Amino acid sequence: MLKARPGFKFAVSAAAVAAVFAVSAIEPASAQERKSIRWATSSVDSYGYQVAASMTKIVEDALGGEYTVTVNPYPSTTGAMKAAMDGTAEIGYTADVGMTQLYAGEGGFKGYTAGKARLVHTWYAYPMESFLATSAREAGKYKCWSDFSGKPVFFTTAGFMNWLNFQRIYKTLGYQFKPVNIDAKTNADALQAGTIAGSVAYTTAGRSLAPYWRETEIRMDIRVINPCPQEVAKLKAASLAVVDIDPKAAFSKDVGVKQIQGVPILFAYNVRPDMPEDVVYKMVSAFYKNKDKLAQADPGFTPMAQDFVGMQVQGINANPDIPVHPGLARFLKEQKAWNDKWKISTAATK
């Protein structure tokens, strides 16, 4: 049986998401009267952009055609977060690790003050799992993640959530973090040339690969390097999960391991507290209503479809001191999943 090329598979997947929701609706207001929601994501090469670009119709329909939703890519996830917080966007792409650094004032948020207000918990959409890979030709040099300590590695684009994830992984393991920032499209070239020792790859829900990684595995043979048992133990002792990923579910070729071991993060599309409660409630409710269709169109949404409410709870519990948008709080209370220990944001929350 002929297999579709990975890049083609992703394109079909993204198109399928759009097709599922591309149902024309009579708009109650003219284009000039419609309000604008700007959805800030990471670069066009990222999974976050591809998914957001496919979901604008869901939001527009959920809001009765009163809003026009546009997707605006930024060089990094951190940049997308700041765009939403500074007022040049309304929805910001982020992850639990990014929210942690934001409220702690660490990393890319050290010394940062939001122009309008910081993001709050709004909608958690899918998990991603970060891991390390290198070229098949050089794989013999690397047995553990410690072998990459102090060596040039493309940890994804600086400011991406997987970049932040490996930053905290290296800090936990006591390794030297030496990032090399390249254009993601040159990932295969850099690995083949040896200008980087390794590259961080990531799956969505243990399945979907980022577009640039699909291109990388087409162009070259790669090998995944798993953490050694002592590294896994140290990560778990620091409350970082380590999960198994079926390589056949993510890659089209052999990557040298029977199971990939990655450290997961939970991605979100969060907003400022000043977005109206009703808007967020309708948006979250629409994603809940369409969760099965989303999962049918793209496997990255499978965990969300299986336990939509549980994923929201997990996202909040990753940073329980961060306020929850009242729209999400309303939804969770209806689902009998609200925890009275959580805080609800107000328009004045900064």
Buried (B, 14 or more C-beta within 10 A) or exposed (E): EEEEEBBEBBBBBBEBBBEBBEEEEEBEEEEEEBEEBBBBBBBEBBBBBBBBBBBBBBBBBBBEBBBBBBBBBBBBBBBBBBBBBBBBBBBBBBBBBBBBBBBEEBBBBEEBEBEEBBBBBBBBBBBBBBBBBBBBBBBEEBEBBBBBBEBBBBBBBBBBBBBBBBBBBBEBBEBEBBBBBBEBEBBBBBBBEEEBBBBBBBBBBBBBBBBBBBBBBEEBBBBBBBBBEEBBEBBEEEEBEBBEBEBEBBBBBEBBBEEBBBBBBBBBBBBBBBBEBEBBBBBBBBBBEBBBBBBBBBBBBBBBBEEBBBBBBBBBBBBEEBBBBBBBBBBBEEBEBBEEEBBBBEEEBE
